[in-house]
């Protein structure tokens, strides 16, 4: 990603909308110039909100759960994950991806960071701006949310398809590898990609 001074969502909202919606067909990759890390984080945060809504609606339809119960289950799974070794590995991954200057909220106040992560998984999110949120905090929140949501969608899909979770997970891995191969064809060959 290039790093212009202003994020794309501020300089060219229409182009950012194209980046956000990504209407490219399967096997095709949309490339947008001028996308910053801020744009990428915003796009991921928006997609997470949409995925949460989709997950709640799908669970209501296919499992007969209430949206409140679905969100409570997701919050429980996230809390459990945040107290596991998996969270420590995810923190290391984010720290390697975004080496930063100052300490992040998850280092300074893990309890407040947990509230920040769980806010999207409540019936009435607070919508108040928390002070001290860094790009590393946002990236870690995205990683945690996507990890849990991905697993929940795989489990729901297995239930709907009447297949084992492992079979659906294997299919998911194949699909991800297909997308990664498409991205790999876009990368320059001379950078050991």
DALINBEL-V316274 format. One record per backbone hydrogen bond with DSSP energy under -1.0 kcal/mol. NH is the residue of the N-H (numbers start at 1). CO is the residue of the C=O. If there is no record, write none. Layout:
((NH	CO) (NH	CO))
//
This chain:
((10	7) (11	7) (12	8) (16	12) (17	13) (18	14) (19	15) (20	16) (21	17) (22	18) (28	25) (40	36) (41	37) (42	38) (43	39) (44	40) (45	41) (46	42) (47	43) (48	44) (49	45) (50	46) (51	47) (52	48) (53	49) (54	50) (55	51) (56	52) (57	53) (58	54) (59	55) (60	56) (61	57) (62	58) (63	59) (65	59) (70	66) (71	67) (72	68) (73	69) (74	70) (75	71) (76	72) (77	73) (78	74) (79	75) (80	76) (81	77) (82	78) (84	81) (89	85) (90	86) (91	87) (92	88) (93	89) (94	90) (95	91) (96	92) (97	93) (98	94) (107	104) (108	104) (109	105) (113	109) (114	110) (115	111) (116	112) (117	113) (118	114) (119	115) (121	118) (122	119) (138	134) (139	135) (140	136) (141	137) (142	138) (143	139) (144	140) (145	141) (146	142) (147	143) (148	144) (149	145) (150	146) (151	147) (152	148) (153	149) (154	150) (155	151) (156	152) (157	153) (158	154) (159	155) (160	156) (161	157) (163	158) (168	164) (169	165) (170	166) (171	167) (172	168) (173	169) (174	170) (175	171) (176	172) (177	173) (178	174) (179	175) (180	176) (181	177) (182	178) (183	179) (184	180) (185	181) (186	183) (191	188))
//
